[in-house]
Amino acid sequence: VCRSNKSPWVCLTCSSVHCGRYVNGHAKKHYEDAQNPMTNHKKTEKQEKVQHTVCMDCSSYSTYCYRCDDFVVNDTKLGLVQKVREHLQNLENSAFTSDRHRKRKLLENSSLNSKLLKVNGSTTALCATGLRNLGNTCFMNAILQSLSNIQQFCCYFKELPAVELRNGKTAGRRTYHTRSQGDNNVSLVEEFRKTLCALWQGSQTAFSPESLFYVVWKIMPNFRGYQQQDAHEFMRYLLDHLHLELQGGFNGVSRSVILQENSNLSGSNKCCINGASTVVTAIFGGILQNEVNCLICGTESRKFDPFLDLSLDIPSQFRNKRTKNQEGGPMCTLRDCLRSFTDLEELDETELYMCHKCKKKQKSTKKFWIQKLPKVLCLHLKRFHWTAYLRNKVDTYVEFPLRGLDMKCYLLEPENSGPESCLYDLVAVVVHHGSGVGSGHYTAYAAHEGRWFHFNDSTVTLTDEETVGKAKAYILFYVERQAKPGAEKL
């Protein structure tokens, strides 16, 4: 109707194509027009039955029901929705786009081969696997690819025994589900394990994490639907739910028992969040000391808080500096953000501290110390902040080290740490492209066996350290550098 080529939606009842609900809404008008004849005539018994008009987004292949006013992920018994998806994918790869794809593949292959030849003097196959976008699921894909490259964390899940959740006729079958289904027999740990196993095996260029996404819908209501989500928020929910599920165990066998058998993970771990320790707290868990001092009587209050990641403000004086090469003023560094997080600050009037000695709320100062560093230090740069009416993005470039991040000066007792126990090397970076939290796109950079890769949903390309260093990081994953044999104190 409007000749728009943005977000075309195809009606799965009559195959007509209109613009989707995020453009001019002609797909919705088509649905409404289809309902009108039913109201003008005497309804037959068959017409009185609820009619569900389902459309499919031709770009993301997600399906939407106008009567339910919701996205759905189930299919018919004959799998007709999946057949439409496959047909659309075949059209996309047809003669209309084959020339463009061929040229792009030639460019990619030539650049990849030139870089692969330099690895140990011989050609090495690109074994990285991408993750298909299921409809604005780039936030999930970027986090999954980052976690898959944290070796200690990933290996733990890949070595877990498989859990058979479906028996009989449905065993091993992957089906589409609706979120209203009463089936609670799902396992986030199991689907997470399957997804990690599918990555880096080299047998396919892209893997579809639909089973994991279904479980996410089931146990994390915040992430239902196909709208863009915050990658950091998803990572926190994912780690928290993995932690809780690992404590519970399956089939009567506690997963924490497996963890306790692994002395490398549990030996020195004392950080427990919501119960017993798991691989999540053993690797990502650290402890903060929060010191609050009353400015009236000088009473000091200390509290220890476990953490899985640290959220750092970008200091206000750097918020207009958007690119690495932009002149004017000093460049914001990760150290500036860490210093802002740990520096002594006076609490404002809205955060008055209840002093137990004064028996009332008083002005006070607050300071954070790191009491225990984690094996994997996850740093979240707070790029989104609320103004009067909307959530804006801080687009400042923050310089970060790729290796040798020294955290000793932020420790409560630095004298008790070894010579290299406070040094961290970068392993993954999540980047948000765009202006708002509810829009834009997420990609990830990650290091694997000495090489850096760029993960953009189903596309994975080799890249270099210089490109990674220029990225406007949103989440940074640093791995603790292993002390050299004989370096530790006797």
C-alpha positions as CSV (number, residue, x, y, z in Angstrom):
1,V,0.0,0.0,0.0
2,C,2.7,2.5,1.0
3,R,5.4,0.9,-1.1
4,S,7.7,0.7,1.9
5,N,10.4,-2.0,1.9
6,K,11.0,-1.7,5.6
7,S,10.0,-4.7,7.8
8,P,7.7,-6.5,5.3
9,W,5.2,-8.8,7.1
10,V,3.5,-11.6,5.2
11,C,0.0,-12.8,6.2
12,L,0.1,-16.6,6.7
13,T,-3.6,-16.8,5.9
14,C,-3.7,-15.2,2.5
15,S,0.0,-14.6,1.7
16,S,-0.4,-10.9,1.1
17,V,2.5,-8.7,2.1
18,H,2.2,-5.4,4.1
19,C,4.5,-3.2,6.2
20,G,4.7,-4.3,9.8
21,R,3.5,-2.9,13.0
22,Y,6.7,-0.7,13.4
23,V,6.3,1.1,10.1
24,N,2.8,2.3,8.9
25,G,0.8,-0.5,10.3
26,H,-0.8,-1.8,7.0
27,A,-0.5,-5.4,8.2
28,K,-2.7,-4.5,11.1
29,K,-5.2,-2.7,8.9
30,H,-5.3,-5.9,6.7
31,Y,-6.1,-7.9,9.8
32,E,-8.9,-5.4,10.8
33,D,-10.4,-5.4,7.3
34,A,-10.5,-9.3,7.4
35,Q,-12.5,-9.2,10.6
36,N,-15.1,-6.6,9.4
37,P,-17.1,-8.9,7.0
38,M,-17.7,-11.2,10.0
39,T,-19.5,-8.4,11.9
40,N,-21.7,-7.3,9.0
41,H,-23.3,-10.7,8.4
42,K,-25.0,-13.3,10.5
43,K,-22.2,-15.4,12.0
44,T,-22.2,-19.1,11.2
45,E,-21.2,-21.6,13.8
46,K,-17.8,-22.0,12.2
47,Q,-17.3,-18.2,12.0
48,E,-18.0,-17.8,15.8
49,K,-14.8,-19.9,16.4
50,V,-11.9,-17.6,17.4
51,Q,-9.8,-16.7,14.3
52,H,-6.1,-16.1,14.8
53,T,-4.5,-14.0,12.1
54,V,-0.8,-14.7,12.1
55,C,1.9,-12.7,10.2
56,M,5.6,-13.4,9.7
57,D,8.3,-10.8,9.7
58,C,10.2,-11.5,6.4
59,S,13.4,-10.2,7.9
60,S,13.7,-11.9,11.3
61,Y,11.1,-14.8,10.5
62,S,9.4,-14.1,13.9
63,T,5.6,-14.7,13.9
64,Y,3.0,-12.4,15.4
65,C,-0.7,-12.9,16.1
66,Y,-2.9,-9.8,16.0
67,R,-5.8,-11.3,17.9
68,C,-3.5,-12.3,20.8
69,D,-1.5,-9.1,20.3
70,D,1.7,-11.1,20.9
71,F,4.6,-12.9,19.3
72,V,4.3,-16.7,19.2
73,V,7.0,-19.4,18.8
74,N,4.8,-22.5,18.3
75,D,4.1,-24.2,15.0
76,T,1.2,-26.3,13.5
77,K,1.3,-30.1,13.7
78,L,2.5,-30.2,10.1
79,G,5.2,-27.7,10.8
80,L,3.8,-25.2,8.2
81,V,5.3,-22.1,9.8
82,Q,8.8,-23.6,9.6
83,K,8.1,-24.4,5.9
84,V,7.3,-20.8,5.2
85,R,10.5,-19.8,7.0
86,E,12.5,-22.1,4.9
87,H,10.8,-20.8,1.7
88,L,11.6,-17.2,2.6
89,Q,15.2,-18.2,3.4
90,N,15.4,-19.8,-0.1
91,L,14.0,-16.7,-1.7
92,E,16.6,-14.6,0.1
93,N,19.4,-16.8,-1.2
94,S,17.9,-16.9,-4.8
95,A,19.2,-15.3,-7.9
96,F,18.1,-11.8,-6.7
97,T,20.9,-11.8,-4.1
98,S,23.3,-14.5,-5.1
99,D,25.6,-12.1,-7.0
100,R,25.9,-9.9,-4.0
101,H,26.5,-12.9,-1.7
102,R,29.1,-14.3,-4.0
103,K,31.0,-11.0,-4.1
104,R,30.8,-10.6,-0.4
105,K,32.0,-14.2,0.2
106,L,35.0,-13.7,-2.2
107,L,36.0,-10.6,-0.2
108,E,35.6,-12.4,3.1
109,N,37.5,-15.5,2.0
110,S,40.4,-13.5,0.6
111,S,40.8,-11.5,3.8
112,L,40.4,-14.6,6.0
113,N,42.8,-16.7,4.0
114,S,45.5,-13.9,4.1
115,K,45.2,-13.8,7.9
116,L,44.9,-17.5,8.4
117,L,48.1,-18.2,6.5
118,K,50.0,-16.2,9.1
119,V,48.9,-18.4,12.0
120,N,51.9,-20.7,12.8
121,G,53.0,-20.5,9.2
122,S,50.1,-22.8,8.0
123,T,46.5,-22.5,6.9
124,T,44.0,-23.1,9.7
125,A,40.3,-23.6,9.2
126,L,37.9,-21.1,10.7
127,C,36.0,-23.2,13.3
128,A,34.0,-20.4,14.9
129,T,30.2,-20.7,14.8
130,G,27.8,-17.8,14.7
131,L,24.4,-17.6,16.4
132,R,21.3,-16.9,14.3
133,N,19.2,-13.9,15.3
134,L,15.7,-15.1,16.2
135,G,14.2,-11.5,16.1
136,N,16.2,-8.9,18.0
137,T,18.1,-11.5,20.0
138,C,21.5,-10.0,19.3
139,F,21.7,-9.0,23.0
140,M,21.6,-12.7,23.9
141,N,24.0,-13.8,21.1
142,A,26.7,-11.3,22.1
143,I,26.6,-12.5,25.7
144,L,26.6,-16.2,24.8
145,Q,29.6,-15.7,22.4
146,S,31.5,-13.9,25.2
147,L,30.8,-16.5,27.8
148,S,31.7,-19.3,25.4
149,N,35.2,-17.8,25.1
150,I,35.8,-17.8,28.9
151,Q,37.5,-21.2,28.8
152,Q,37.2,-22.3,32.5
153,F,33.5,-21.4,32.6
154,C,32.7,-22.9,29.2
155,C,34.5,-26.2,29.8
156,Y,32.7,-26.8,33.0
157,F,29.3,-26.8,31.2
158,K,30.5,-28.7,28.2
159,E,31.7,-31.5,30.5
160,L,28.4,-31.8,32.4
161,P,26.4,-35.0,31.6
162,A,23.4,-34.5,29.3
163,V,20.0,-34.3,31.0
164,E,17.2,-36.1,29.2
165,L,14.1,-33.9,29.8
166,R,11.7,-35.5,27.3
167,N,10.9,-39.2,27.0
168,G,9.1,-41.4,24.6
169,K,7.9,-40.0,21.3
170,T,9.2,-36.5,22.1
171,A,12.7,-37.5,23.1
172,G,15.3,-35.5,21.2
173,R,12.8,-33.6,19.2
174,R,13.1,-29.8,19.0
175,T,9.7,-28.2,18.7
176,Y,8.3,-24.6,18.9
177,H,6.5,-23.8,22.1
178,T,4.2,-21.1,23.3
179,R,4.9,-19.4,26.6
180,S,1.4,-20.3,27.8
181,Q,2.3,-24.0,27.8
182,G,2.1,-25.8,31.1
183,D,5.4,-27.6,30.5
184,N,7.7,-26.6,33.4
185,N,10.1,-29.5,32.7
186,V,12.8,-27.2,31.3
187,S,16.5,-26.8,32.2
188,L,18.4,-23.6,31.5
189,V,21.7,-25.4,32.4
190,E,21.0,-28.1,29.8
191,E,20.1,-25.8,27.0
192,F,23.1,-23.5,27.9
193,R,25.3,-26.6,27.7
194,K,23.9,-27.6,24.3
195,T,24.5,-24.2,22.9
196,L,28.1,-24.0,24.2
197,C,28.8,-27.5,22.7
198,A,27.4,-26.3,19.3
199,L,29.9,-23.4,19.2
200,W,33.6,-23.9,18.2
201,Q,33.0,-27.4,16.9
202,G,33.4,-26.2,13.3
203,S,30.6,-28.3,11.8
204,Q,28.3,-25.4,10.9
205,T,28.6,-21.7,10.2
206,A,25.7,-20.7,12.4
207,F,23.6,-22.3,15.1
208,S,20.0,-21.4,16.0
209,P,19.6,-21.1,19.8
210,E,15.8,-21.4,19.7
211,S,15.6,-24.1,22.4
212,L,17.6,-21.9,24.8
213,F,15.5,-18.9,23.9
214,Y,12.3,-20.8,24.7
215,V,13.7,-21.7,28.2
216,V,14.7,-18.0,28.6
217,W,11.0,-17.1,27.8
218,K,9.8,-19.7,30.3
219,I,11.9,-18.7,33.3
220,M,12.7,-15.0,32.7
221,P,9.4,-13.2,31.9
222,N,11.3,-9.9,31.4
223,F,12.7,-11.2,28.1
224,R,9.5,-12.5,26.5
225,G,8.8,-11.1,23.1
226,Y,11.1,-10.0,20.3
227,Q,11.9,-6.4,21.4
228,Q,15.5,-5.3,21.9
229,Q,16.8,-5.9,25.4
230,D,19.7,-4.8,27.5
231,A,22.6,-7.2,27.1
232,H,24.0,-6.5,30.7
233,E,20.6,-7.1,32.2
234,F,20.3,-10.4,30.3
235,M,23.8,-11.4,31.4
236,R,22.9,-10.8,35.1
237,Y,19.6,-12.7,34.8
238,L,21.3,-15.6,33.0
239,L,24.1,-16.0,35.5
240,D,21.7,-15.7,38.5
241,H,19.4,-18.4,37.1
242,L,22.3,-20.7,36.2
243,H,23.6,-20.3,39.7
244,L,20.2,-21.1,41.3
245,E,19.6,-24.1,39.0
246,L,23.1,-25.5,39.6
247,Q,22.4,-25.5,43.3
248,G,19.1,-27.4,42.9
249,G,20.5,-30.2,40.6
250,F,18.5,-32.6,38.4
251,N,17.4,-36.2,38.7
252,G,18.3,-36.2,42.4
253,V,22.0,-35.4,41.6
254,S,23.1,-32.0,42.8
255,R,25.3,-30.1,40.3
256,S,27.2,-28.5,43.2
257,V,28.6,-31.9,44.0
258,I,30.3,-31.9,40.6
259,L,31.6,-28.5,41.3
260,Q,33.1,-29.5,44.7
261,E,34.9,-32.4,43.0
262,N,36.7,-29.8,40.8
263,S,39.4,-28.5,43.2
264,N,40.6,-25.9,40.7
265,L,37.3,-24.0,40.9
266,S,36.2,-24.4,44.6
267,G,39.5,-24.5,46.4
268,S,39.9,-20.9,47.3
269,N,36.4,-19.7,46.6
270,K,34.5,-18.1,49.5
271,C,32.1,-16.0,47.6
272,C,28.6,-17.4,47.9
273,I,25.5,-15.6,46.5
274,N,22.1,-16.9,47.5
275,G,23.3,-20.2,49.0
276,A,26.0,-22.7,48.1
277,S,28.9,-21.9,45.8
278,T,28.6,-22.9,42.1
279,V,30.8,-22.5,39.0
280,V,29.1,-19.0,38.5
281,T,30.3,-17.6,41.9
282,A,33.6,-19.6,41.7
283,I,34.6,-17.8,38.5
284,F,32.7,-14.5,38.5
285,G,32.3,-14.0,42.2
286,G,34.2,-11.3,44.1
287,I,33.6,-9.4,47.4
288,L,33.3,-5.6,47.9
289,Q,33.8,-3.8,51.2
290,N,31.5,-0.9,51.6
291,E,32.7,1.7,54.1
292,V,30.2,4.4,55.3
293,N,31.4,7.2,57.7
294,C,29.0,9.5,59.6
295,L,30.3,13.1,59.1
296,I,28.7,14.2,62.4
297,C,30.1,11.7,64.9
298,G,32.7,9.8,62.8
299,T,31.1,6.4,63.3
300,E,32.3,3.9,60.6
301,S,30.1,1.1,59.2
302,R,31.5,-1.7,57.2
303,K,29.6,-4.2,55.0
304,F,30.7,-6.9,52.7
305,D,28.8,-7.4,49.5
306,P,29.4,-10.2,47.0
307,F,29.3,-9.3,43.3
308,L,29.4,-11.0,39.9
309,D,30.2,-7.8,38.0
310,L,31.1,-4.2,38.7
311,S,28.9,-1.4,37.1
312,L,31.1,1.7,36.5
313,D,30.0,5.2,35.7
314,I,31.7,7.1,32.9
315,P,32.8,10.4,34.7
316,S,30.7,13.4,33.6
317,Q,33.8,15.4,32.4
318,F,34.4,12.9,29.6
319,R,30.8,12.5,28.3
320,N,31.2,14.7,25.2
321,K,34.4,12.9,23.9
322,R,32.9,10.3,21.5
323,T,35.8,9.0,19.5
324,K,39.3,7.8,20.2
325,N,40.9,10.4,17.8
326,Q,38.7,13.4,18.9
327,E,40.8,16.3,20.1
328,G,40.1,18.5,23.0
329,G,40.6,17.4,26.6
330,P,42.0,14.2,28.0
331,M,40.7,10.8,26.9
332,C,38.6,8.7,29.3
333,T,40.3,5.5,30.3
334,L,39.0,2.4,32.1
335,R,41.2,3.5,35.1
336,D,39.2,6.7,35.3
337,C,36.0,4.7,35.6
338,L,37.4,2.4,38.2
339,R,38.8,5.4,40.2
340,S,35.4,7.0,40.1
341,F,33.8,3.8,41.4
342,T,36.2,3.4,44.3
343,D,36.9,7.0,45.3
344,L,35.6,8.5,48.5
345,E,32.3,10.3,47.8
346,E,29.8,12.3,49.9
347,L,26.3,10.9,49.8
348,D,23.7,13.5,48.7
349,E,20.5,14.5,50.6
350,T,18.5,11.6,49.1
351,E,20.9,9.0,50.4
352,L,21.3,10.0,54.0
353,Y,22.9,7.3,56.2
354,M,21.1,6.0,59.3
355,C,23.8,6.4,61.9
356,H,23.3,3.9,64.8
357,K,25.2,6.2,67.2
358,C,23.4,9.4,66.4
359,K,20.1,7.5,66.1
360,K,19.0,9.4,63.0
361,K,19.9,9.9,59.3
362,Q,23.1,11.9,58.9
363,K,25.3,13.2,56.1
364,S,28.0,10.7,55.4
365,T,30.8,9.5,53.0
366,K,31.0,6.2,51.2
367,K,34.0,4.3,49.8
368,F,34.3,0.9,48.0
369,W,37.3,-1.4,48.4
370,I,37.6,-4.8,46.6
371,Q,38.1,-7.4,49.3
372,K,38.4,-10.3,47.0
373,L,39.0,-10.3,43.2
374,P,37.2,-12.9,41.0
375,K,38.9,-15.2,38.5
376,V,37.0,-13.4,35.7
377,L,36.5,-9.7,36.2
378,C,33.3,-8.5,34.4
379,L,33.2,-4.7,34.1
380,H,30.0,-3.0,32.9
381,L,30.2,0.6,31.7
382,K,27.0,2.5,32.5
383,R,26.2,3.9,29.0
384,F,22.5,4.3,29.6
385,H,21.1,6.9,32.0
386,W,17.7,8.4,32.6
387,T,16.9,12.0,31.8
388,A,13.5,13.6,32.6
389,Y,11.5,11.5,30.0
390,L,13.8,9.0,28.3
391,R,16.9,6.9,28.7
392,N,19.9,8.4,26.9
393,K,23.2,6.7,25.8
394,V,26.6,8.0,26.8
395,D,28.6,7.4,23.6
396,T,32.0,8.3,25.0
397,Y,35.0,6.2,23.9
398,V,36.6,4.6,26.9
399,E,40.2,3.4,26.4
400,F,40.8,0.0,27.9
401,P,43.9,-2.3,28.0
402,L,43.9,-5.6,26.1
403,R,46.4,-7.1,28.6
404,G,47.9,-6.3,32.0
405,L,45.0,-4.5,33.7
406,D,46.4,-4.0,37.2
407,M,43.7,-4.1,40.0
408,K,46.1,-4.1,43.0
409,C,45.5,-0.4,43.9
410,Y,41.7,-1.1,44.4
411,L,42.3,-3.9,46.8
412,L,41.6,-3.7,50.5
413,E,44.8,-5.6,51.4
414,P,47.1,-5.4,48.4
415,E,50.1,-6.6,50.4
416,N,48.5,-10.1,50.7
417,S,48.3,-10.6,47.0
418,G,50.9,-12.3,44.8
419,P,53.0,-10.5,42.1
420,E,50.7,-11.4,39.2
421,S,47.4,-12.3,41.0
422,C,46.0,-8.8,40.3
423,L,46.8,-8.7,36.6
424,Y,44.0,-9.3,34.1
425,D,43.9,-9.9,30.3
426,L,41.0,-9.1,28.1
427,V,39.1,-12.1,26.7
428,A,35.8,-10.6,25.4
429,V,34.0,-7.2,24.7
430,V,30.3,-6.6,24.2
431,V,29.6,-3.5,22.1
432,H,26.2,-1.7,21.6
433,H,25.8,0.1,18.3
434,G,23.1,2.8,18.1
435,S,21.6,5.5,20.3
436,G,19.1,3.9,22.6
437,V,18.8,0.9,25.0
438,G,15.5,-0.3,23.3
439,S,17.0,-0.1,19.8
440,G,20.4,-0.5,18.1
441,H,22.4,-3.7,17.8
442,Y,24.9,-5.8,19.9
443,T,28.0,-7.5,18.7
444,A,30.9,-9.1,20.6
445,Y,34.7,-9.4,20.2
446,A,36.4,-12.4,21.8
447,A,39.8,-14.0,21.9
448,H,40.1,-17.7,21.1
449,E,43.5,-19.5,21.1
450,G,45.4,-16.3,20.5
451,R,43.2,-14.9,17.7
452,W,40.5,-12.2,18.0
453,F,37.0,-12.8,16.4
454,H,34.1,-10.5,15.8
455,F,30.7,-12.1,16.4
456,N,27.8,-10.4,14.6
457,D,24.9,-12.8,15.1
458,S,25.4,-15.5,12.4
459,T,28.5,-13.8,10.9
460,V,31.9,-14.5,12.4
461,T,35.0,-12.8,11.1
462,L,38.7,-12.7,12.1
463,T,39.9,-9.3,13.3
464,D,42.9,-7.8,15.0
465,E,43.8,-6.2,18.3
466,E,43.8,-2.7,16.9
467,T,40.1,-3.0,15.8
468,V,39.2,-4.4,19.2
469,G,40.9,-1.5,21.0
470,K,38.9,1.1,19.0
471,A,35.5,-0.5,20.1
472,K,33.2,1.5,22.3
473,A,32.9,-1.2,25.0
474,Y,29.7,-1.8,26.9
475,I,30.8,-4.9,28.9
476,L,34.4,-6.0,29.3
477,F,35.4,-9.5,30.4
478,Y,39.0,-9.8,31.9
479,V,40.5,-13.2,32.9
480,E,43.0,-13.4,35.8
481,R,46.5,-13.9,34.6
482,Q,47.9,-17.2,35.8
483,A,51.0,-16.9,38.0
484,K,54.1,-18.5,36.6
485,P,55.3,-21.7,38.3
486,G,57.5,-20.9,41.3
487,A,56.3,-17.3,41.5
488,E,54.0,-17.8,44.4
489,K,55.2,-17.6,48.0
490,L,56.3,-20.7,49.7
